[in-house]
C-alpha cells in the first residue's frame, strides 16, 4: 500500500495510462471504483453519493494529468470521468522506450503488463520515467 501522496498518484497514473494506452484511440470511461477503494460516501443532506477522500484524490490525479497535457476528458461526475483519451503528448510519452529497457517494450506496453501482474514499485518507477520524458518534451529541467 502506498504511503505517500506521490506513491498513490504514481499508482493511479500508471493504471490510468495502461488503460488509456491499451484502448487508444477509443475514449474510455474511468470509474473511480476501478482505481480506489470506497470512491464515494453517502451525503445525508444531499441525499446522494459524493466522492470520498479517496475518490477526490482520484479525480485530482485525473485533473492534474489533464492540465499537464497527458489526456483529455469530457468531464467528471461523482463516480467517473467521461471520454478519457491520451493526447499526442501522452501517447508519445507512453510510446517511448524506457532507458532501462532500450530495444524492448515501450513504457505504455510495460505499464499494461505491470498493472496486471508485477509489483507496484515497478509501476511507480515507470510512471516516474514517463512523466520525466514528458517534462523534457516541454523543456522543464
C-alpha positions in Angstrom: 0.0 0.0 0.0 1.4 3.4 -1.0 2.4 5.6 1.9 2.7 9.0 0.3 0.5 11.0 -2.0 3.2 10.8 -4.7 3.2 7.0 -4.5 -0.6 7.0 -4.6 -0.5 9.3 -7.6 2.1 7.2 -9.4 0.0 4.0 -8.9 -3.3 5.6 -10.1 -1.5 7.3 -13.0 0.2 4.0 -14.0 -3.1 2.2 -14.1 -4.9 5.0 -16.0 -2.1 5.2 -18.5 -2.2 1.5 -19.0 -5.9 1.6 -19.6 -5.8 4.5 -22.0 -2.8 3.2 -23.9 -4.4 -0.2 -24.5 -7.7 1.3 -25.7 -6.2 4.1 -27.8 -7.7 5.8 -29.9 -11.0 4.8 -28.3 -12.0 7.1 -25.4 -12.6 5.4 -22.0 -14.9 5.8 -19.1 -12.7 5.9 -16.0 -14.7 4.7 -12.9 -13.2 5.9 -9.7 -14.1 2.5 -8.2 -11.7 0.8 -10.6 -8.7 2.8 -9.1 -9.5 3.5 -5.4 -11.4 1.6 -2.7 -14.5 3.3 -1.4 -14.7 6.1 -4.0 -17.9 7.6 -2.7 -19.8 8.1 0.5 -23.5 8.9 1.1 -24.1 12.5 2.0 -27.1 12.8 4.3 -28.0 16.4 3.5 -27.7 16.0 -0.3 -29.3 12.5 -0.2 -26.8 11.1 -2.7 -23.3 9.8 -3.1 -20.4 12.2 -3.2 -16.7 11.5 -3.7 -14.9 10.2 -0.6 -11.4 11.4 0.2 -10.0 8.6 -2.0 -12.5 9.5 -4.7 -11.4 13.1 -4.5 -7.8 12.0 -4.8 -8.5 10.0 -7.9 -10.2 13.0 -9.5 -7.4 15.3 -8.5 -4.9 12.9 -10.3 -7.0 13.0 -13.4 -7.4 16.8 -13.4 -3.6 17.2 -13.0 -2.9 14.8 -15.9 -5.4 16.7 -18.0 -3.9 20.1 -17.1 -0.4 18.8 -17.7 -1.5 17.8 -21.2 -1.3 14.0 -21.0 -5.0 13.3 -21.5 -8.4 14.9 -22.3 -11.8 14.2 -20.8 -15.4 15.3 -21.4 -15.7 16.0 -17.6 -16.5 14.2 -14.4 -19.3 13.4 -12.0 -19.2 11.9 -8.5 -18.4 8.4 -9.8 -16.5 8.6 -13.1 -14.5 10.6 -15.7 -16.0 10.5 -19.2 -14.3 10.1 -22.6 -10.7 9.9 -21.3 -8.2 9.8 -24.1 -4.5 10.2 -24.4 -3.3 13.4 -26.1 -0.5 13.3 -28.7 1.9 14.2 -25.8 0.6 11.4 -23.6 0.8 8.9 -26.5 4.4 10.0 -27.4 5.5 9.6 -23.8 4.0 6.1 -23.5 5.4 5.0 -26.8 8.9 5.9 -25.6 11.3 3.1 -24.7 12.4 3.3 -21.1 16.2 3.8 -20.6 16.3 0.6 -18.6 14.7 -1.4 -21.4 16.1 0.0 -24.6 15.1 -2.1 -27.6 12.3 -3.9 -25.7 8.7 -2.8 -24.9 7.5 0.8 -24.7 6.5 2.4 -21.4 2.9 2.0 -22.3 3.3 -1.7 -23.1 5.2 -2.2 -19.9 2.6 -0.4 -17.8 -0.1 -2.7 -19.2 2.0 -5.7 -18.2 2.9 -4.3 -14.8 -0.6 -3.1 -13.9 -1.9 -6.7 -14.4 1.0 -8.7 -12.9 4.0 -7.2 -11.3 4.6 -5.1 -8.1 3.6 -1.6 -7.5 7.2 -0.4 -7.2 7.8 -1.2 -10.9 4.6 0.6 -11.8 5.7 3.7 -9.9 9.1 3.7 -11.5 7.6 3.6 -15.0 5.3 6.5 -14.2 8.2 8.5 -12.9 10.1 7.8 -16.1 7.1 8.7 -18.3 6.5 12.0 -16.5 10.2 12.8 -16.7 10.1 12.3 -20.5 7.0 14.5 -20.7 8.8 17.2 -18.7 11.8 17.1 -21.0 9.5 17.3 -24.0 8.3 20.7 -22.8 11.7 21.9 -21.8 11.5 21.6 -18.0 14.8 20.9 -16.1 
